[in-house]
Amino acid sequence: MTDCRCIVSQRSGRRFSPEFATTGRSSGAFDLALINLMAGAPSESIFCEFPARGYLETYYSAVDPENAAFVRSVTEDIWPLSAASDSAIEVAGGPCLYALMSLIASRGPFKDVAFTDAGWRTLREVECRLQDHPSRFAHDPLLGWLSDELGIEGGGLARLLRASRWELARLDWRRPVAPTWRHSYDVVCCHYFAASASDDENELVAFLQKLGELGRPGATLLTSFVCRAAGTTIGPREFPAFAVGQRSILGYLERAGLELEDVELRSAPSKDPASSPGYEDLLFVSGRLAG
Ligand SMILES: C[S@@+](CC[C@H](N)C(=O)[O-])C[C@H]1O[C@@H](n2cnc3c(N)ncnc32)[C@H](O)[C@@H]1O
């Protein structure tokens, strides 16, 4: 496996050569571009060094009731809400492919997928999964769940994942949306990010505004939030968060100018509210951007 720090390059408009893009792959070639939009502009964000594998092990080792609610929120809300659904973007997806794997398992591949995050380790985890590299995170619980619920087995899903053109982009979402991405996506996914990366409500609203800027008119927006969380603890590291609740998040979406149609709200109780830092529940908000 080539280290992501070595293989990412400045966005140049060209795709990497197939040999380069498929370093470490163990099965058929597919279209994968690795893009570094942070090069030359060092970010002081603590998330650049986000401990991706520890995060996956802490939060995504099982399809427990929380993760089942998460996966259901994307697989069940995509059908009534879907527009053309040819392209999808994951905003600050971290190392987590739960949403995209579930979406693709339920509806088939997108033509184009942009997967973004500030952390280089997070994108390396995604690349490992797409390349089927031996060191990839074990997604067996999710694969088992998707097989039971949607009747698709792991090998078939891996093929569907690789049927899309992938862009793994390292970037800081505090910066403006790139002009080429504006109003370009049919599905905009953003899970457990906006509040976890915000110090105050202005930052939160600015992140939410960008979701609206990415979607085409009528695009499907799939988002989730951890309610009343003080932050995330992964091993010895703490990542503070701005606390939101069900009512306040709807107000922030409105302040961000997101006029959502067919809004669907779901929530799942925290499996361990007394844990540190602890949180009350998970909130899933989906809808269609105004057409
Ligand atoms: C709590 S994790 C959520 C990850 C994933 N979306 C999920 O569903 O589990 C927050 C993610 O936001 C990323 N992040 C934080 N601030 C960011 C920023 N300004 N720009 C881009 N990514 C950022 C972190 O690197 C991390 O992967």
The ligand as an ORCA input file, in Angstrom:
! r2SCAN-3c Opt
* xyz 0 1
  C     -16.662     12.709     13.750
  S     -15.815     12.429     12.223
  C     -17.145     11.968     11.143
  C     -16.656     11.035     10.083
  C     -17.709     10.376      9.193
  N     -18.422     11.349      8.380
  C     -18.681      9.472      9.910
  O     -19.849      9.407      9.490
  O     -18.311      8.793     10.857
  C     -15.467     14.066     11.696
  C     -14.616     14.120     10.430
  O     -14.542     15.472     10.011
  C     -13.258     15.715      9.475
  N     -13.038     17.168      9.543
  C     -13.028     17.956     10.643
  N     -12.851     19.239     10.297
  C     -12.759     19.267      8.945
  C     -12.607     20.309      7.999
  N     -12.502     21.585      8.373
  N     -12.564     19.995      6.688
  C     -12.668     18.703      6.282
  N     -12.810     17.665      7.133
  C     -12.864     17.943      8.455
  C     -12.327     14.910     10.375
  O     -11.084     14.651      9.773
  C     -13.170     13.663     10.602
  O     -12.881     12.690      9.643
*
